[in-house]
Amino acid sequence: MHIQEWLRSLRSGGGEHLESEELRSLLPSLPSLSSLSSLSLSSMSLSSLVGLGALASFTAYWLVTRPRPVRPPCDLQAQSIVVGGDPSCRRSALLPDDNLLDFYFQDTKTYYDMFQRGLRIAGDGPCLGYRKPGQPYQWISYTDVAERAQVLGSGLLAKGCQPNPNQFVGIFAQNRPEWVIAELACYTYSMAVVPLYDTLGVEAMVHILDMAEISLVLCDKEEKAVALLANKEGGLTPSLSCLVLFNPFSEALLTRAQQCGVELLRLEELMDLGRQNIQPPVPPQPNDLAVVCFTSGTTGKPKGAMITHGNIASNTSSVIKILEGYFVIRQEDVSISYLPLAHMFERMIQVSMFCHGARVGFYQGDISLLMDDIKTLRPSFFPVVPRLLNRIYDKIMGAVTSPFKRAVLQYCVRRKQAELSSGVVRNNSLWDKLVFNKIQAGLGGNLRFILTASAPISPGVLTFLRAALGCLIFEGYGQTECTAGCTFSMPGDWSAGHVGAPLPCAMVKVTDIPEMNYYAANGEGEICIRGPSVFRGYLRDEERTAEALDSDGWLHSGDVGQWLPNGTLRIIDRKKHIFKLSQGEYIAPEKIENIYTRCSTVLQVFVHGDSLQSHLVGIVVPDPEVFIDWAKDRGIVGSYEELCQNPDVKKAVLADMTSVGKEAGLKSFEQVKDLYLHPEQFSISNGLLTPTLKSRRVDLRKAFQEQIARMYGKTAA
């Protein structure tokens, strides 16, 4: 038998992956192969036979252990199905017909049901994790969480709360085990939760407490109790009568609470009261209200989105349905909890984990320590927002300083992307061992699943990280009003630039926006959602409910989407923040901002214009990690703050932004004509970002009104 015949037999038996990029890259290290190919086995020396045997052993081992692609759950060229012959309206290709998915498991129709399923699976296994600085994680078991929830819920009943979904209980705390236990305590007795959070501001907080008529709030720190008592003292929240604190508090706070008629309790005191008055659970029904999630919004007072247990069950079940056979959450999986629990995205991640008996570990509450928490916890499940992924990407690229290292990195990324395109996702390839293992170790080295949502992410960043991190990275799209998500990446589709196909719980369509020249007949328009995950409406606000939900039950998102040929949805614009310039041209600033953030120097940007002006101006926060070196390359030296004030630097940044905008197809009137470089990042703490990291446009306009007026005054002159 000749070597050529042997190679052909291996190639025919090895399938399409024998000629994979990884194996092909190793073949040049075996130069004797071509010279051997013309010899027969009988004429070979002993050393040649040994070498051939080693090669055969290696090849056989590789054939057995090589990664195999996982088959996608549907045809990736037809990920959604047209409904009723209307190409603008589509539903998931995973459904057998137009009936949308309400629940996945027969016994999980409410949040309470889903936790109980996890309790049956895990029992005394770990559920909620927490840590002190420099310490390992400590864990509370599923059994303990369920028992504490029943005890705390019984304590709430003893304090006068009623076991029905019209009873609203406030939770005002950072992510921590007590948050989840308090929420589960409410659901054990069919009560509804109203989350509160720091960045709401006094006026919004008063609005929520008053509208929901909240009498009892559980909070973590004394400072938050002080803020709530101040409103009570001012007569702004007359219904508030009881505060329960997770942390110890001072005698001064107790005295102050007594003086304004508010009972102040330690959490353990309420738990003791519950133990003395333990009550049997009163589980909720799918149509019962679970949470009133007040959206922070970018303008006006917050709106209380009413989310039912059925909404939660259908949304969670849809993600499970999409991942079935591809990715199954295991009992040993663990998620890191740091995104605000006051919003639905993080809570939907957690209930998905609970449903499978998996674990949730909380960060210490300090975002600057998040990476240390991740390295300690070693999560397998990582929910993120694009801003964090962008920072990870920037850190990686910033560390690659030499042209040689950059070339090696780009080569390895291309090799991993080739694997991804064939359906192979892994973190143990040759390229991982050579290059990417340190990157993966920085995120704990145990990641299996990343989900990004809440804002668009650059296709380049997403594609790079899918290769570098060697784990599944899915992108979802949705909003509070549809419980969390309405579209989701399809397993096996590792392309970028879209947000996936409709979830099995949602029907999605696009509708005309004539003033923006978007028409459903062209597959473009405002994204509308209908199905069992769509919310009930806004609490005691019929006017704004009617604006969001039409008479046929369609939720109007305010986002502009485009159907792609493969049945996925691309987000292309935003309807809600459009405005006219003085010449009558419509502007969608968020679309322009998303384009400008592709500039290497631009970390954040706020684009402003109005109907009295003929052009746009911008507020730009330069990226501190690249800005100084970028300016130095152009012969300009100075500190970060000095560079922000340098007119030559501003001129260069503006030219860079204009070039990127032109490449992306921005029209002349969509380009900013002047900008102001601001050295401080927009953040939640300075009131310029919402808790979901969206720009507070009204607050940004107020904060920079002087700079905006100066820019317009200069151009007018």
C-alpha positions in Angstrom: 0.0 0.0 0.0 1.5 3.4 -1.0 1.5 6.5 1.2 -0.7 8.3 -1.4 -3.3 5.6 -1.1 -3.1 5.7 2.7 -3.6 9.5 2.7 -6.6 9.2 0.4 -8.2 6.6 2.6 -7.7 8.8 5.6 -9.1 11.8 3.8 -12.2 9.8 2.7 -12.7 8.5 6.2 -11.9 11.7 8.1 -14.7 13.8 6.6 -14.5 17.5 5.8 -12.5 18.4 8.9 -9.4 16.4 8.0 -8.4 19.4 5.9 -9.2 21.9 8.5 -7.1 25.0 9.0 -5.6 23.8 12.2 -4.4 20.5 10.8 -3.3 22.0 7.6 -1.2 24.5 9.5 0.6 21.6 11.2 1.5 19.8 8.0 4.4 22.0 7.0 6.2 20.8 10.1 6.3 17.3 8.5 8.5 18.0 5.4 9.4 14.3 4.9 5.8 13.6 3.9 6.1 14.6 0.3 9.3 12.6 -0.2 7.8 9.5 1.4 4.7 9.6 -0.8 6.4 7.9 -3.7 7.8 5.0 -1.7 6.2 1.7 -0.8 6.1 0.4 2.7 8.5 -2.5 1.9 11.3 -0.1 1.0 11.0 2.2 4.0 13.6 2.2 6.8 12.7 1.4 10.4 13.0 5.1 11.4 10.6 6.0 8.6 8.2 3.4 9.7 8.4 4.7 13.3 7.7 8.3 12.0 4.9 7.1 9.8 3.4 5.2 12.8 3.6 8.3 14.9 1.9 10.3 12.2 -0.8 7.7 11.9 -1.3 7.6 15.6 -1.5 11.4 15.7 -4.0 11.5 12.8 -6.2 8.7 14.3 -6.2 10.6 17.7 -7.1 13.8 16.0 -9.9 12.1 14.0 -11.4 10.8 17.3 -11.0 13.9 19.3 -11.5 16.7 16.7 -14.3 19.2 17.4 -17.5 18.5 15.7 -19.9 21.2 14.5 -23.3 21.3 16.2 -26.2 21.3 13.9 -28.3 24.5 14.0 -31.9 24.1 15.1 -33.3 25.4 11.8 -32.2 26.4 8.3 -30.0 29.5 9.0 -31.1 31.0 5.7 -34.7 30.9 6.9 -34.7 31.7 10.6 -38.2 33.2 10.7 -41.5 32.5 9.0 -43.9 35.0 7.3 -47.2 35.2 9.1 -50.5 35.4 7.2 -48.8 36.1 3.9 -47.5 39.5 5.2 -43.7 39.6 4.7 -43.4 42.5 7.2 -44.7 40.1 10.0 -42.7 37.1 11.1 -42.4 34.5 13.8 -39.8 31.9 14.9 -39.0 29.1 12.5 -38.8 26.8 15.5 -42.6 26.8 15.9 -44.7 24.2 14.1 -47.4 26.8 13.4 -48.4 30.4 14.3 -49.3 29.5 17.9 -46.7 31.2 20.1 -44.9 29.6 23.1 -46.4 30.2 26.6 -44.1 27.8 28.6 -41.5 25.2 28.0 -42.0 22.8 30.9 -45.5 21.9 32.0 -44.7 22.8 35.6 -43.1 26.2 35.0 -45.8 28.7 34.3 -44.8 31.3 36.9 -41.5 32.7 38.4 -42.4 30.8 41.6 -42.8 27.5 39.6 -39.4 28.0 37.9 -37.6 28.4 41.2 -39.5 25.4 42.6 -38.2 23.3 39.7 -34.7 24.4 40.5 -35.2 23.5 44.1 -36.3 20.0 43.1 -33.2 19.6 40.9 -30.6 21.1 43.3 -32.1 20.7 46.8 -29.2 21.4 49.2 -27.0 22.4 46.3 -25.6 26.0 46.0 -28.0 28.7 44.7 -26.9 32.2 45.7 -23.2 33.2 46.2 -21.6 36.3 47.9 -18.2 37.3 49.0 -16.3 39.7 51.3 -13.2 41.5 50.0 -10.3 39.1 49.4 -12.4 36.1 50.4 -13.8 33.1 48.4 -17.5 32.9 47.6 -19.9 31.6 50.2 -23.1 29.9 49.1 -26.7 29.7 50.2 -28.4 26.5 49.1 -31.7 26.2 47.2 -33.3 24.7 50.3 -32.2 27.6 52.5 -33.3 30.2 50.0 -36.8 28.7 49.8 -37.1 28.4 53.5 -35.9 32.0 54.0 -38.3 33.3 51.4 -41.2 31.6 53.2 -40.1 33.0 56.5 -39.7 36.5 55.1 -43.0 36.3 53.2 -44.7 35.2 56.4 -43.2 38.2 58.1 -44.5 40.5 55.5 -48.0 39.1 56.0 -47.6 39.6 59.8 -46.9 43.3 59.0 -50.2 43.7 57.2 -49.3 42.8 53.6 -52.0 41.0 51.7 -51.3 37.7 49.8 -52.5 38.9 46.4 -51.0 40.6 43.3 -52.5 44.0 44.2 -50.1 44.2 47.1 -46.9 46.1 46.1 -43.7 45.7 48.0 -40.7 48.0 47.3 -37.1 46.7 47.1 -34.4 49.4 47.1 -31.0 47.7 47.1 -28.0 46.7 45.1 -27.7 43.2 43.8 -27.2 40.8 46.7 -28.8 37.5 47.9 -31.3 39.4 50.1 -32.7 41.0 47.0 -33.6 37.7 45.4 -34.9 36.2 48.7 -37.1 39.2 49.2 -38.5 38.9 45.6 -39.1 35.2 46.1 -40.8 35.9 49.4 -43.3 38.2 47.6 -44.0 35.5 44.9 -44.4 32.8 47.5 -47.5 34.7 48.6 -48.6 36.2 45.2 -47.4 39.7 46.0 -45.9 42.0 43.4 -42.5 43.6 43.5 -41.7 47.2 42.7 -37.9 47.7 42.3 -36.4 51.1 43.2 -32.9 52.3 42.3 -30.5 55.2 43.2 -30.5 57.1 39.9 -34.2 57.7 39.8 -33.8 60.9 41.7 -36.1 62.3 44.4 -39.0 63.4 42.1 -39.2 60.0 40.3 -38.9 58.1 43.6 -41.8 60.0 45.1 -43.8 59.5 41.9 -43.3 55.7 42.1 -44.0 55.4 45.9 -47.1 57.5 45.5 -48.5 55.9 42.3 -48.0 52.3 43.6 -49.2 53.3 47.1 -46.2 51.4 48.6 -46.3 51.1 52.4 -43.3 48.8 53.0 -39.9 49.0 51.4 -36.9 46.6 51.9 -33.6 48.4 51.4 -29.9 47.6 52.0 -28.2 50.7 53.4 -28.9 53.4 55.9 -28.3 56.2 53.3 -31.3 54.9 51.3 -33.5 54.8 54.3 -32.5 58.4 55.0 -33.6 59.4 51.5 -37.0 57.6 51.9 -37.5 59.2 55.3 -36.8 62.7 53.9 -39.7 62.3 51.5 -41.9 61.0 54.2 -41.0 64.0 56.4 -41.9 66.4 53.6 -45.3 64.8 53.3 -44.6 63.5 49.8 -45.0 59.8 50.5 -47.9 59.5 53.0 -48.4 55.7 52.4 -44.9 54.7 53.5 -45.2 53.2 57.0 -42.4 50.5 57.3 -38.8 50.2 56.3 -36.8 47.0 56.6 -33.0 47.2 56.3 -30.6 44.5 55.3 -27.6 46.3 56.9 -27.3 47.5 60.5 -28.5 51.0 61.2 -27.9 53.7 63.9 -30.1 54.8 66.8 -30.3 58.2 65.2 -32.0 56.7 62.2 -34.4 54.7 64.4 -35.3 57.9 66.3 -35.9 59.8 63.0 -38.1 57.1 61.6 -40.2 57.1 64.8 -40.6 60.8 64.7 -42.2 60.7 61.2 -44.4 57.6 61.9 -42.3 55.0 60.1 -41.5 51.6 61.7 -37.9 50.7 61.2 -36.9 47.0 61.3 -33.8 44.9 60.8 -34.3 42.1 58.3 -33.7 39.5 61.0 -36.5 41.1 63.1 -38.9 40.6 60.3 -37.7 37.1 59.8 -38.2 36.3 63.5 -41.7 37.6 63.2 -42.3 35.3 60.2 -41.0 32.3 62.1 -43.5 33.0 64.8 -46.3 33.3 62.3 -45.3 30.9 59.5 -47.9 30.7 56.7 -48.4 28.1 53.9 -47.5 29.4 50.5 -50.1 31.1 48.3 -48.5 30.6 44.8 -49.3 33.0 42.0 -51.1 32.2 38.8 -49.7 33.0 35.3 -52.0 36.0 34.8 -51.0 37.5 38.2 -48.8 40.6 38.3 -45.2 39.8 39.3 -43.4 43.1 39.0 -44.0 46.7 38.2 -40.8 47.7 36.5 -40.4 51.4 36.3 -38.4 52.3 33.2 -36.0 55.1 33.9 -36.5 56.6 30.4 -34.6 59.4 28.9 -37.4 62.0 29.3 -40.4 62.6 31.6 -41.5 60.6 34.6 -40.8 56.9 34.8 -43.5 54.6 33.6 -44.4 51.4 35.6 -44.5 48.5 33.2 -46.8 45.7 34.6 -45.1 42.3 34.0 -47.0 39.2 34.8 -45.7 35.7 35.8 -46.9 34.4 32.5 -44.9 37.1 30.7 -41.8 35.9 32.6 -42.5 32.2 32.0 -43.0 32.7 28.2 -39.9 34.8 27.7 -37.6 32.5 29.7 -39.2 29.4 28.0 -38.5 30.8 24.6 -34.7 31.2 25.3 -34.7 27.6 26.6 -36.5 26.5 23.4 -34.0 28.1 21.2 -31.0 26.6 23.0 -32.4 23.1 23.4 -30.1 20.5 22.0 -27.4 23.1 21.6 -26.8 24.6 25.0 -28.4 23.3 28.2 -27.9 25.1 31.5 -26.3 22.7 33.9 -26.5 22.5 37.7 -22.8 23.4 38.0 -23.2 26.5 35.8 -22.8 29.9 37.5 -23.7 33.4 36.4 -22.2 36.6 37.7 -24.8 39.1 38.9 -23.8 42.8 38.6 -26.3 44.3 36.1 -29.1 46.1 38.0 -31.8 43.8 39.4 -34.1 46.7 39.1 -34.4 45.9 35.4 -35.7 42.8 33.6 -32.6 41.7 31.7 -30.7 40.6 34.8 -33.8 39.1 36.4 -34.6 37.0 33.3 -31.0 35.7 33.3 -31.4 34.7 37.0 -34.7 32.9 36.6 -33.3 31.0 33.7 -30.5 29.8 36.0 -32.9 29.0 38.9 -35.1 26.9 36.6 -32.2 24.5 36.0 -30.9 24.4 39.6 -27.8 26.5 38.6 -26.0 29.1 40.6 -25.9 32.9 40.7 -22.9 34.7 42.3 -23.2 38.4 43.2 -20.4 41.0 42.8 -19.3 42.9 45.9 -21.3 46.0 44.8 -18.3 47.9 43.6 -18.0 47.9 39.8 -14.2 48.6 40.1 -13.8 45.2 41.7 -15.9 43.3 39.1 -13.0 41.8 37.3 -11.6 40.4 40.6 -15.1 39.0 41.4 -15.2 37.3 38.0 -11.7 35.8 38.4 -12.8 34.4 41.8 -16.2 33.2 40.8 -15.1 31.8 37.4 -18.6 32.2 35.9 -19.7 30.0 33.0 -22.6 32.4 32.2 -21.9 36.1 31.6 -24.7 38.6 30.9 -23.2 41.8 29.5 -24.0 45.1 27.9 -22.1 46.2 24.8 -20.2 48.9 26.6 -18.4 46.3 28.8 -17.6 44.2 25.7 -16.2 47.3 24.0 -13.9 47.9 27.1 -12.7 44.3 27.0 -12.0 44.6 23.3 -10.1 47.9 23.8 -8.0 46.4 26.6 -7.0 43.5 24.5 -6.1 45.6 21.5 -4.4 48.2 23.7 -2.1 45.5 25.0 -1.0 44.5 21.4 1.7 47.1 20.8 4.0 45.7 18.1 3.0 45.1 14.5 4.3 41.5 14.8 2.0 40.7 17.7 -0.9 42.4 16.0 -0.3 40.3 12.9 -0.2 37.1 14.9 -3.4 38.0 16.8 -5.2 38.8 13.5 -4.0 35.5 12.0 -5.2 33.5 15.0 -8.6 35.3 15.0 -9.1 34.4 11.3 -8.3 30.8 12.1 -10.9 30.7 14.9 -13.4 32.5 12.8 -13.0 29.8 10.1 -13.9 27.3 12.8 -16.9 29.4 13.8 -18.1 29.5 10.2 -18.1 25.7 10.1 -20.1 25.5 13.4 -17.3 24.7 15.8 -17.2 26.7 19.0 -14.4 25.8 21.5 -11.6 27.2 23.7 -9.0 24.4 23.4 -7.7 24.8 19.9 -4.0 25.4 19.0 -4.8 29.1 18.7 -6.4 29.2 22.2 -3.3 27.6 23.7 -0.9 29.9 21.9 -2.7 33.3 22.1 -6.2 33.4 23.7 -5.8 31.4 26.9 -4.6 34.5 28.9 -7.6 36.5 27.6 -10.0 33.8 28.6 -8.3 33.4 32.0 -8.9 37.1 32.6 -12.6 36.3 32.6 -12.3 33.3 34.9 -11.3 30.8 32.2 -14.7 29.0 32.5 -17.0 30.9 30.2 -19.5 28.8 28.2 -22.1 31.5 27.4 -22.3 35.3 27.0 -25.4 37.2 26.3 -25.3 40.9 25.2 -28.3 43.1 25.0 -29.6 46.6 25.8 -27.8 48.5 23.0 -26.2 47.8 19.6 -22.7 46.3 19.5 -20.2 46.7 16.7 -20.1 43.6 14.4 -16.3 43.8 14.4 -16.1 43.7 18.2 -18.6 40.9 18.4 -16.9 38.8 15.8 -13.5 39.3 17.4 -14.7 38.3 20.9 -16.5 35.2 19.6 -13.1 34.0 18.3 -11.0 35.2 21.2 -13.1 34.0 24.1 -14.0 30.6 22.6 -17.5 30.5 24.0 -21.0 31.0 22.7 -21.9 34.7 22.4 -25.5 35.5 21.7 -27.1 38.9 21.0 -30.6 39.7 21.9 -33.0 42.6 21.4 -36.0 43.7 23.4 -37.2 46.1 26.0 -38.9 46.1 29.4 -42.4 46.1 27.9 -41.9 42.7 26.2 -40.4 41.4 29.5 -36.8 41.4 28.2 -36.3 40.0 24.7 -38.2 39.6 21.5 -35.4 38.5 19.2 -32.4 36.3 19.8 -29.4 35.0 17.9 -29.9 31.5 16.4 -27.4 28.9 17.6 -25.0 28.2 14.8 -25.4 31.6 13.2 -22.2 33.4 14.2 -22.6 36.2 11.7 -22.8 39.8 13.1 -24.8 42.9 12.3 -28.2 41.7 13.3 -30.1 40.8 16.5 -31.4 37.4 15.5 -34.9 36.1 14.7 -38.1 36.4 16.8 -38.3 34.4 20.0 -40.9 31.6 20.0 -43.0 33.8 22.4 -43.1 36.8 20.0 -44.6 37.8 16.7 -42.6 40.7 15.2 -43.5 43.1 12.4 -42.3 46.4 11.0 -44.7 49.3 10.2 -44.5 52.4 8.1 -42.8 55.6 9.3 -43.4 57.9 6.3 -41.7 60.9 7.8 -38.4 58.9 8.0 -38.9 57.2 4.6 -39.2 53.7 6.1 -41.9 51.5 4.6 -43.0 47.9 5.6 -43.2 47.0 1.9 -39.4 47.4 1.8 -39.0 45.3 5.0 -38.3 48.4 7.1 -40.2 50.3 9.7 -41.0 50.6 13.4 -40.6 47.3 15.2 -43.8 46.0 16.8 -44.2 43.0 19.0 -47.2 40.8 20.0 -47.4 37.7 22.1 -47.5 36.2 25.6 -44.4 38.1 26.7 -45.9 41.6 26.0 -46.7 43.5 29.2 -50.1 44.3 30.5 -49.6 48.1 30.3 -48.4 51.0 32.4 -49.6 51.2 36.0 -52.4 53.6 36.3 -51.5 55.4 33.1 -54.0 54.7 30.4 -52.7 57.5 28.1 -49.2 56.2 27.8 -50.4 52.6 27.7 -52.5 53.5 24.6 -49.4 55.0 23.1 -47.4 51.8 23.5 -50.1 49.2 22.9 -52.5 49.5 19.9 -56.0 48.1 19.8 -54.7 44.8 18.3 -52.3 44.2 21.1 -49.1 45.2 19.2 -46.4 46.8 21.3 -44.8 49.8 19.4 -41.1 49.8 20.3 -40.0 53.1 19.0 -37.0 51.3 17.3 -36.6 51.0 13.6 -35.8 47.6 12.1 -35.0 45.9 8.8 -35.8 42.3 7.9 -32.7 40.6 6.3 -33.0 37.9 3.7 -32.3 35.1 6.2 -35.2 36.1 8.4 -33.2 38.0 11.0 -33.8 41.5 12.2 -31.3 44.4 12.0 -31.8 47.5 14.2 -31.1 50.5 11.9 -32.6 53.6 13.6 -34.6 55.0 16.5 -37.9 56.7 16.1 -38.5 58.2 19.5 -35.6 60.7 19.5 -36.0 62.0 15.9 -36.1 65.8 15.4 -36.2 68.2 12.5 -33.4 70.6 11.5 -34.5 74.1 10.4 -34.4 73.1 6.7 -36.8 70.3 7.4 -34.5 67.3 7.5 -35.2 64.6 10.0 -32.4 63.5 12.3 -32.1 60.3 14.3 -29.2 61.1 16.7 -28.7 57.7 18.2 -28.0 56.2 14.8 -25.3 58.9 14.2 -23.8 58.3 17.7 -23.5 54.6 17.1 -21.6 55.3 13.9 -19.2 57.9 15.5 -18.3 55.5 18.4 -16.5 53.4 15.7 -13.8 56.0 15.8 -10.8 54.8 17.8 -10.7 58.0 19.8 -14.4 58.3 20.6 -15.5 56.6 23.8 -18.9 58.4 24.1 -20.7 61.0 22.0 -23.9 63.0 22.3 -25.2 64.5 19.1 -27.5 67.6 19.5 -29.6 69.6 17.1 -33.0 71.2 17.0 -35.5 72.8 14.6 -34.0 76.2 15.1 -30.6 75.1 13.8 -29.5 73.9 10.3 -26.7 71.6 11.5 -25.6 69.3 14.3 -23.0 69.7 17.1 -21.5 67.0 19.4 -20.2 66.4 22.8 -17.4 63.9 22.7 -15.6 62.0 25.5 -12.3 60.7 24.1 -11.1 57.2 25.0 -8.4 57.8 27.6 -6.7 54.6 26.8 -5.8 55.6 23.2 -6.3 59.3 23.1 -2.8 60.4 24.3 -0.9 58.0 22.0 -3.2 58.9 19.1 -2.4 62.6 19.6 1.3 61.9 20.0 1.3 60.1 16.6 0.1 63.5 15.2 2.8 65.4 16.9 0.7 66.8 19.7 1.8 66.1 23.3 -0.1 66.8 26.6 -2.1 65.4 29.3 -5.6 64.0 28.7 -7.2 67.2 30.0 -4.8 69.4 28.0 -5.5 67.5 24.8 -9.3 68.0 25.3 -8.7 71.8 25.2 -6.4 71.8 22.3 -8.1 73.2 19.1 -5.8 71.2 16.8 -6.8 68.0 18.6 -10.4 68.9 18.3 -10.0 69.6 14.6 -8.3 66.2 14.1 -11.0 64.3 16.0 -13.7 66.0 14.0 -12.0 65.1 10.7 -11.8 61.5 11.9 -15.5 61.4 12.9 -16.5 63.0 9.6 -14.5 60.4 7.6 -16.0 57.5 9.6 -19.5 59.0 9.1 -19.0 59.4 5.4 -17.9 55.7 5.1 -21.0 54.7 6.9 -23.2 56.6 4.5 -24.2 59.6 6.7 -25.5 62.5 4.7 -23.9 65.9 5.0 -26.7 67.2 7.2 -26.2 64.2 9.5 -22.6 65.0 10.3 -21.7 67.2 13.2 -20.1 70.5 12.2 -18.5 71.3 15.5 -17.7 69.5 18.8 -16.6 69.9 22.4 -14.2 67.4 23.9 -15.2 66.6 27.4 -12.7 64.8 29.8 -15.2 63.2 32.1 -17.2 60.1 31.1 -21.0 60.1 31.0 -22.0 57.8 33.8 -24.9 56.7 36.0 -23.4 58.5 39.0 -23.2 61.9 37.3 -26.8 61.5 36.0 -25.9 61.4 32.3 -26.6 57.7 31.7 -29.6 55.6 32.7 -29.0 52.4 34.8 -29.1 50.5 31.5 -26.4 52.8 30.2 -28.5 54.7 27.7 -27.9 58.4 27.3 -30.2 60.7 29.3 -30.7 63.1 26.5 -32.5 65.8 28.4 -29.9 65.8 31.1 -27.1 65.9 28.7 -28.6 68.8 26.9 -28.9 70.7 30.2 -25.4 69.7 31.4 -23.8 71.0 28.2 -26.1 73.9 27.3 -23.3 76.4 27.7 -21.0 74.5 25.3 -23.8 73.9 22.8 -24.8 77.6 22.8 -21.1 78.6 22.3 -20.7 76.2 19.3 -23.9 77.5 17.7 -22.9 81.1 18.4 -19.5 80.5 16.8 -21.0 79.1 13.6 -23.7 81.8 13.5 -20.9 84.4 13.7 
